[in-house]
């Protein structure tokens, strides 16, 4: 992770380094990423880079943290708003993630970040989503369970885990095949409806 020295930098300098790193990873895939180009664009000595990050993987891990920080802020807002419809929340989380990937030219950045996940186990999407599971699990007390057949914490946690896996797979498809994002989002919505309402009629019907 980023060093304390980096985190304590003036905001302008910190943002300059982050922007240079984002620009580099938006332009080239993981295996072509150049620290030399990043430090040149950021206007810092190469030696300073290693005061801030152990290596390029450390930097990439920090960039991936942008998504987690965005999710934390969004979920905290949902929790503060009152009782939470978990299905609407899942839909909003996926749509917001897709929108996030399209903001400020992030599409290429997100695609290349995802390629990092496939090439380096340190950045596995599962590991990233495990962090999201922790965030989501903190919302258990806020979930509206009034119409749940089984409203126990165990059952709701299982549901949350299922929704996180579906969300992860949808986001992965969108990142790797952005041209079909609308189809993937529509499929995700349908899957949510199937889970919410069930697919098999009761035996007495």
C-alpha positions in Angstrom: 0.0 0.0 0.0 1.0 3.6 -0.3 3.4 4.8 2.4 2.6 7.3 5.1 4.9 9.7 3.3 2.7 9.6 0.2 -0.5 9.9 2.2 0.8 13.0 4.0 1.8 14.8 0.8 0.1 18.1 -0.1 -3.1 17.3 -1.9 -2.0 18.9 -5.2 1.2 16.9 -5.4 -0.6 13.7 -4.4 -3.2 14.2 -7.1 -0.6 15.0 -9.7 1.0 11.6 -9.0 -2.3 9.8 -9.1 -3.4 11.5 -12.3 -0.1 10.5 -13.9 -0.5 6.9 -12.9 -4.1 6.8 -14.1 -3.1 8.3 -17.4 -0.4 5.7 -17.8 -2.6 2.8 -17.0 -5.3 4.2 -19.2 -2.8 4.1 -22.1 -1.1 0.8 -21.7 -1.8 -2.6 -20.1 -0.3 -3.9 -16.9 2.8 -5.5 -18.4 3.7 -2.3 -20.3 3.3 0.1 -17.5 6.3 2.4 -17.1 7.4 4.0 -13.8 9.7 6.3 -15.8 6.7 7.8 -17.7 4.7 8.2 -14.5 7.4 10.1 -12.7 8.1 12.3 -15.7 4.4 13.2 -16.1 4.1 13.8 -12.4 7.2 15.9 -12.3 8.9 14.0 -9.5 12.3 12.3 -9.2 12.2 8.5 -9.8 13.7 8.0 -6.3 10.7 9.8 -4.8 8.4 7.3 -6.3 10.0 4.5 -4.2 9.5 6.7 -1.1 5.8 6.6 -1.8 5.3 3.1 -3.2 7.3 -0.1 -3.0 6.8 -0.9 -6.7 4.3 -0.5 -9.5 2.0 -3.2 -7.9 1.8 -1.1 -4.8 0.7 1.9 -6.9 -1.9 -0.2 -8.8 -3.3 -1.4 -5.5 -3.8 2.2 -4.4 -5.6 3.0 -7.6 -7.9 0.0 -7.1 -8.7 1.4 -3.7 -10.6 4.2 -5.5 -13.4 1.8 -6.2 -13.6 0.5 -2.7 -13.7 4.1 -1.3 -16.5 4.9 -3.7 -18.4 1.8 -2.6 -17.9 2.7 1.1 -19.3 6.2 0.6 -22.3 5.0 -1.4 -23.2 2.3 1.1 -22.8 4.7 4.0 -25.3 7.0 2.3 -27.7 4.1 1.8 -27.4 3.1 5.4 -28.1 6.6 6.7 -31.2 6.9 4.5 -33.1 4.3 6.5 -34.4 0.8 6.0 -32.6 -0.8 3.0 -34.2 -2.7 0.1 -31.3 -5.1 -0.5 -32.3 -5.8 -4.1 -32.5 -2.1 -5.0 -29.2 -1.5 -3.2 -27.6 -4.3 -5.3 -28.9 -2.8 -8.5 -27.7 0.7 -7.5 -24.3 -0.6 -6.6 -23.7 -2.3 -9.9 -25.1 0.6 -12.0 -23.0 3.1 -9.9 -19.9 1.0 -10.5 -20.5 1.0 -14.2 -21.1 4.8 -14.2 -18.0 5.2 -12.1 -16.0 3.3 -14.8 -17.2 5.7 -17.5 -16.5 8.9 -15.6 -13.6 11.1 -16.6 -12.3 8.6 -19.2 -12.0 5.8 -16.7 -13.2 3.1 -19.1 -9.7 2.2 -20.4 -8.3 2.5 -16.9 -10.9 0.1 -15.5 -10.3 -2.3 -18.3 -6.6 -2.3 -17.7 -7.0 -2.6 -14.0 -9.1 -5.7 -14.6 -6.3 -7.1 -16.8 -4.0 -6.6 -13.8 -6.4 -8.8 -11.8 -6.1 -11.5 -14.3 -2.3 -11.4 -14.6 -1.4 -10.9 -10.9 -3.0 -12.9 -8.1 -2.3 -10.0 -5.7 -5.1 -8.1 -7.5 -7.6 -10.9 -7.7 -11.2 -9.6 -8.2 -12.3 -12.1 -5.5 -9.9 -10.4 -3.0 -11.3 -7.0 -4.0 -14.8 -8.2 -3.6 -14.0 -9.8 -0.2 -13.3 -6.2 1.0 -16.7 -5.2 -0.4 -18.3 -8.1 1.4 -17.0 -6.7 4.7 -18.5 -3.3 3.8 -21.8 -4.8 2.8 -22.0 -7.1 5.9 -21.8 -4.0 8.0 -25.2 -3.0 6.6 -27.0 -6.1 8.0 -28.8 -4.1 10.7 -30.2 -1.7 8.1 -31.8 -4.2 5.7 -35.5 -4.3 5.5 -36.4 -7.9 6.2 -40.2 -7.5 6.7 -41.2 -9.8 3.8 -38.3 -12.3 4.0 -39.3 -15.9 4.5 -36.2 -16.3 6.7 -35.1 -13.0 8.2 -32.3 -14.4 10.3 -28.8 -12.9 10.1 -27.5 -16.2 8.7 -30.0 -16.3 5.9 -29.6 -12.6 5.0 -25.8 -13.0 5.0 -26.1 -15.9 2.5 -28.3 -13.7 0.4 -25.8 -10.9 0.5 -23.0 -13.2 -0.5 -25.0 -14.4 -3.5 -25.7 -10.9 -4.6 -22.1 -9.9 -4.3 -21.1 -12.8 -6.5 -23.7 -11.8 -9.1 -22.5 -8.2 -8.9 -18.9 -9.2 -9.3 -19.6 -11.3 -12.4 -21.6 -8.6 -14.0 -19.0 -5.9 -13.3 -16.3 -8.2 -14.7 -18.3 -8.7 -17.9 -18.9 -5.0 -18.3 -15.2 -4.2 -17.8 -14.0 -6.7 -20.3 -16.8 -6.2 -22.9 -18.1 -2.6 -22.4 -19.8 -2.6 -25.8 -22.5 -5.0 -24.3 -22.8 -3.3 -20.9 -26.6 -2.7 -21.3 -27.2 -6.3 -22.0 -25.2 -7.4 -19.0 -27.0 -4.9 -16.8 -30.4 -6.2 -18.1 -29.3 -9.7 -17.3 -28.3 -8.7 -13.8 -31.7 -7.1 -13.2 -33.5 -10.3 -14.4 -31.4 -12.4 -12.1 -32.3 -10.2 -9.1 -36.0 -10.6 -10.0 -35.6 -14.3 -10.1 -33.9 -14.5 -6.7 -36.4 -12.1 -5.2 -39.6 -13.8 -6.5 -38.3 -17.4 -7.0 -38.5 -19.5 -10.1 -40.5 -22.5 -8.8 -44.2 -22.5 -7.9 -45.1 -24.0 -4.5 -46.2 -27.7 -4.6 -49.8 -26.8 -3.9 -50.1 -24.6 -7.0 
